C-alpha cells in the first residue's frame, strides 16, 4: 500500500532562474517519488515555447500551471531570499493558489531567523528596527511576511527535511482518518464589480489609515467600494507573540479578500526588485478563488529593462525572465498589469470591466 497515493505534490521555488536549477528540482522530485508521492513540477509538460510574441510563451506556461494546480494538494516551496529581502514572488503566488484550493502548504529555508537580522538593509534607529525606505521595519520579528509565516509550515533545513515533516504530518492524518484534501476544479471569474480588495505595501506605512482613506474615496468616485487589509482589524498591540499576531492579520485579510469581487494589487518593488510577499500570496489566492484580478505598478517596462542585469543575468547570476512583461509571469500571464497611480489605474480598470 502506498500511503501517499492520493497526494499530488507540487515543488515550487526560483530554481528555474538558477543556472542548474532544473537539475536541483529533478533531484527533489526523485526523492519524493522514491517515497511514493506523485510529483508535479512547474513546466513539467513539454510546451511550445517558439511563439514569436514572447508573452505568449509566458501564457503557455501559466496555462499549463492551471492544469497542474488542479492535480496538487500539497506544495513544498523553496523560501530562500530571491532578488530582495523576501522569497520569490512567483512562489508566493503559487502558495496562494494551492491554499485557495484547500491544499497543505510547506516551505524550507536555510535561514529562518527574523527579518530584523537577515534583511541586510535593516538598521537600528532610536531603539527601533527600520527597513529600506526609512520606515519602521514591518514584521521585523518574523522570518517572513505574515501571509507566508501564518499559512505555511516552514522548516529550517533542506528539501529532504521538509519532506520528512510532510510525511510525518500525513502519518498523523492517517491515524485520525483524515483523507487527502480534495482536488478542486478551478472556479470561473467572478462577475461582481463592486467591492475591491486593495492589496499592497501601504498596510505597513506609518500613515496607512490616511492612505487607505484617500484610496477609498478614489474608489468611490469610480463606483467601487474600496476594502483595505486593515478594515475592522482589531488592535494587535497587546498580542505579544509575533506568530499569533501574524496569524490574526493573515486570517483577517483572507476573510476580507473572500468578501470582495475584485482584487487590485500594488506590485511596486518592495525591499528589493520583487513586490510585497503578502500581495503576491493574496494575488494567487484571489485568482484561485475566481475573483476578477488586476495589478498595477508605477513602471511597467519589461523586467530586463527595469532590473539591473548583464546579458539577462541579475547581480546574483540568476536569469531574469524574458517574456516582455514587467513582472513575474504568474501575475503578467494571469491578469492585466496596469501602469500609473491609483486614479489612472481605476479608470483603466473601469474601462476593462465595462
C-alpha positions in Angstrom: 0.0 0.0 0.0 1.3 3.4 -1.0 0.2 5.8 1.8 0.9 8.9 -0.4 -1.1 7.7 -3.5 -3.8 10.3 -3.0 -1.5 13.2 -2.8 -0.2 15.4 -5.7 2.9 17.2 -4.6 3.9 20.4 -6.3 7.5 21.6 -5.8 7.9 25.4 -6.1 10.8 27.8 -5.9 13.0 30.1 -8.0 15.1 27.2 -9.4 14.0 27.9 -12.9 16.1 31.1 -12.7 19.2 29.3 -11.5 22.0 28.1 -13.8 21.5 24.4 -12.9 18.2 24.9 -11.2 16.3 22.2 -13.1 18.8 19.6 -12.0 18.1 20.6 -8.4 14.3 20.4 -9.0 14.6 16.9 -10.5 16.7 15.7 -7.6 13.9 16.8 -5.3 11.4 15.0 -7.5 13.3 11.7 -7.5 13.5 11.8 -3.7 9.7 12.4 -3.3 8.9 9.8 -5.9 11.1 7.3 -4.1 8.7 7.6 -1.1 5.6 7.2 -3.3 4.4 10.7 -4.0 3.0 11.8 -7.3 5.1 14.9 -8.1 4.3 17.7 -10.4 6.8 20.5 -11.3 6.5 23.9 -12.9 7.0 23.5 -16.7 6.9 19.7 -16.3 5.0 19.2 -19.6 6.7 19.9 -22.9 5.4 23.3 -24.1 5.5 25.2 -27.3 8.0 28.0 -26.5 8.5 29.1 -30.1 5.9 31.9 -30.2 7.1 35.0 -31.9 5.4 37.1 -29.2 7.4 36.2 -26.1 4.4 37.0 -23.9 2.6 34.0 -25.5 5.3 31.8 -24.2 4.6 33.0 -20.7 0.8 32.4 -21.2 1.7 28.9 -22.4 3.5 28.3 -19.1 0.6 29.7 -17.0 -2.0 27.7 -18.9 0.0 24.6 -18.1 0.1 25.7 -14.5 -3.7 25.9 -14.3 -3.8 22.2 -15.3 -1.0 21.2 -12.9 -2.5 23.1 -9.9 -5.7 21.0 -10.2 -3.6 17.9 -9.5 -2.0 19.5 -6.4 -3.0 19.2 -2.8 0.4 19.6 -1.2 3.1 22.2 -2.1 6.7 22.4 -0.9 8.3 25.7 -1.6 11.9 26.9 -1.5 11.7 30.1 0.6 15.3 31.3 0.4 15.5 35.1 -0.4 15.4 36.0 -4.0 16.2 39.3 -5.6 15.1 41.1 -2.5 15.0 40.5 1.3 12.0 38.3 0.7 11.3 35.0 -1.2 10.4 34.7 -4.9 7.1 36.4 -5.6 6.1 33.7 -8.1 6.5 31.1 -5.4 4.2 33.1 -3.1 1.6 33.3 -5.9 1.7 29.5 -6.2 1.4 29.1 -2.4 -1.7 31.3 -2.5 -3.2 29.3 -5.4 -2.8 26.0 -3.5 -4.1 27.5 -0.3 -7.2 28.7 -2.2 -7.8 25.1 -3.2 -7.6 23.8 0.4 -4.1 22.3 -0.1 -1.4 21.8 2.5 1.5 24.4 2.5 5.1 23.7 3.4 8.3 25.5 2.9 12.0 25.2 3.6 14.8 27.7 4.0 18.4 27.9 5.1 17.7 30.9 7.3 14.6 31.1 9.4 15.9 34.0 11.5 13.8 37.1 11.9 13.7 39.8 9.2 15.5 42.2 11.5 18.5 40.0 11.3 18.5 38.6 7.7 17.5 41.8 5.9 20.9 43.2 5.2 19.4 46.7 4.8 17.7 46.8 8.2 19.1 49.2 10.8 18.6 50.3 14.3 17.3 53.8 14.8 16.2 55.4 18.1 15.6 51.9 19.6 13.6 50.6 16.7 14.4 48.4 13.6 14.0 50.3 10.3 14.0 49.0 6.8 15.0 50.4 3.4 12.6 53.3 2.7 13.2 54.9 6.1 10.1 53.5 7.9 9.9 51.0 10.8 10.5 47.5 9.6 7.2 45.6 9.3 7.2 42.1 10.7 10.8 42.6 11.9 10.3 39.9 14.5 9.1 37.3 11.9 11.1 35.2 9.4 8.8 36.3 6.6 5.7 38.4 5.8 2.6 37.5 7.8 0.8 35.8 4.9 3.7 33.3 4.5 4.6 32.9 8.1 0.9 32.2 9.1 -0.1 30.0 6.1 2.9 27.7 5.7 4.7 25.1 7.8 8.3 26.3 7.5 11.4 24.1 8.1 14.9 25.5 8.6 16.8 23.0 6.5 16.7 21.2 3.2 14.0 19.9 0.9 14.6 16.4 2.4 14.0 17.8 6.0 10.7 19.4 4.8 9.6 16.2 3.0 10.2 14.3 6.2 7.9 16.7 8.1 5.3 16.3 5.4 5.4 12.5 5.7 5.2 12.8 9.5 2.2 15.1 9.3 0.4 12.8 6.8 1.0 9.8 9.1 -0.8 11.7 11.8 -3.6 12.5 9.5 -3.9 8.8 8.7 -4.2 8.0 12.4 -7.1 10.4 12.6 -8.7 9.1 9.5 -8.3 12.4 7.6 -8.4 11.9 3.9 -6.2 13.9 1.4 -7.6 17.3 0.5 -9.9 17.0 -2.5 -8.7 18.2 -5.9 -10.8 21.3 -6.6 -12.0 22.5 -10.0 -10.9 26.0 -11.0 -13.8 28.4 -10.5 -14.9 30.8 -13.2 -14.1 34.5 -12.9 -16.5 36.3 -10.5 -18.7 38.8 -12.4 -19.1 41.1 -9.4 -17.9 44.7 -10.0 -18.3 46.4 -6.7 -16.0 45.6 -3.7 -12.3 46.0 -4.5 -9.7 44.5 -2.2 -6.7 46.9 -2.1 -3.6 44.8 -1.6 -0.2 46.3 -1.3 2.5 47.6 1.0 0.6 50.7 2.2 -0.8 48.5 5.0 2.7 48.8 6.6 3.1 52.6 6.2 3.1 54.7 9.3 0.2 56.7 7.8 -1.6 53.7 6.5 -5.1 54.7 7.7 -4.8 58.1 6.0 -3.6 56.5 2.8 -6.4 54.0 2.7 -9.0 56.7 3.3 -7.8 58.5 0.2 -7.8 55.3 -1.8 -11.3 54.5 -0.7 -12.5 58.0 -1.7 -10.9 57.5 -5.1 -12.6 54.1 -5.4 -16.0 55.6 -4.5 -15.5 58.2 -7.2 -15.1 55.4 -9.8 -18.1 53.5 -8.5 -16.3 51.0 -6.3 -16.2 50.2 -2.6 -12.6 50.0 -1.5 -11.7 47.5 1.1 -8.3 47.6 2.8 -6.5 44.8 4.7 -6.8 46.9 7.8 -10.6 47.3 7.8 -12.0 46.0 11.1 -8.6 44.6 12.2 -8.6 44.5 16.0 -5.8 46.3 17.8 -3.0 43.8 18.0 -0.5 45.9 20.0 -1.2 43.7 23.1 -0.5 40.5 21.3 3.0 39.6 22.5 3.7 36.6 20.3 4.5 37.8 16.7 3.3 34.4 15.3 -0.1 34.8 16.8 -0.2 38.4 15.6 0.8 37.3 12.0 -1.9 34.6 12.1 -4.6 37.1 13.1 -3.6 39.5 10.4 -3.5 36.8 7.7 -6.8 35.3 8.7 -8.5 38.7 8.8 -7.1 39.6 5.3 -8.3 36.3 3.9 -11.8 37.0 5.1 -11.9 40.5 3.6 -10.5 39.3 0.3 -13.0 36.5 0.1 -15.8 39.1 0.6 -14.7 41.2 -2.3 -15.5 40.9 -6.0 -12.2 42.4 -7.4 -8.6 42.0 -6.4 -6.4 45.1 -7.0 -2.7 44.5 -6.2 0.0 47.1 -5.9 3.2 45.4 -7.3 5.7 48.2 -6.7 9.1 46.9 -5.7 9.3 46.2 -2.0 12.7 45.8 -0.2 14.3 44.8 -3.5 13.2 44.0 -7.0 10.2 42.0 -6.0 6.7 43.0 -4.8 5.5 42.5 -1.3 5.1 38.9 -0.4 1.7 39.4 1.2 0.4 40.9 -2.1 1.9 38.0 -4.1 0.2 35.4 -1.9 -3.1 37.3 -2.0 -2.9 37.6 -5.8 -2.6 33.8 -6.1 -5.4 33.2 -3.6 -7.7 35.8 -5.3 -7.0 34.2 -8.7 -7.7 30.7 -7.4 -11.0 31.9 -5.8 -12.2 33.2 -9.1 -12.0 36.9 -8.3 -11.6 39.5 -11.1 -7.9 40.3 -10.7 -5.9 43.4 -11.6 -2.4 44.6 -10.6 -0.6 47.9 -11.1 2.9 49.3 -11.0 4.5 52.7 -11.3 6.8 51.4 -14.0 5.7 48.6 -16.4 8.8 48.5 -18.6 9.8 44.9 -19.2 11.8 43.1 -16.5 15.1 43.2 -18.4 14.8 47.0 -18.7 13.7 47.5 -15.1 16.0 45.2 -13.2 19.8 45.7 -13.4 21.4 42.9 -15.4 24.2 41.9 -17.6 23.1 39.8 -20.6 19.9 38.8 -18.8 21.6 37.8 -15.5 21.0 39.8 -12.3 23.6 40.7 -9.7 23.4 37.2 -8.2 23.8 35.5 -11.6 20.1 34.4 -11.8 18.1 34.6 -15.0 15.7 37.5 -15.4 12.5 36.4 -17.2 12.5 37.3 -20.9 8.8 37.4 -21.7 8.4 41.1 -22.4 6.4 41.5 -19.2 7.1 43.9 -16.3 6.9 41.3 -13.5 6.9 37.6 -12.9 4.7 35.7 -15.4 2.4 34.4 -12.6 1.0 37.9 -12.5 1.5 39.0 -16.0 0.1 36.0 -17.7 -3.0 35.7 -15.4 -4.2 39.3 -15.0 -3.8 42.8 -16.5 -0.8 44.7 -15.2 -1.7 48.4 -15.3 0.6 51.4 -15.1 0.2 54.5 -13.1 -1.2 55.8 -9.9 -4.5 54.7 -8.4 -6.5 57.4 -10.2 -5.2 56.2 -13.6 -5.5 52.6 -12.7 -9.1 52.8 -11.5 -10.0 54.5 -14.8 -8.3 51.7 -16.8 -9.9 49.0 -14.6 -13.4 50.5 -15.1 -12.9 50.6 -18.8 -11.8 46.9 -18.9 -14.7 45.9 -16.7 -17.1 47.7 -19.0 
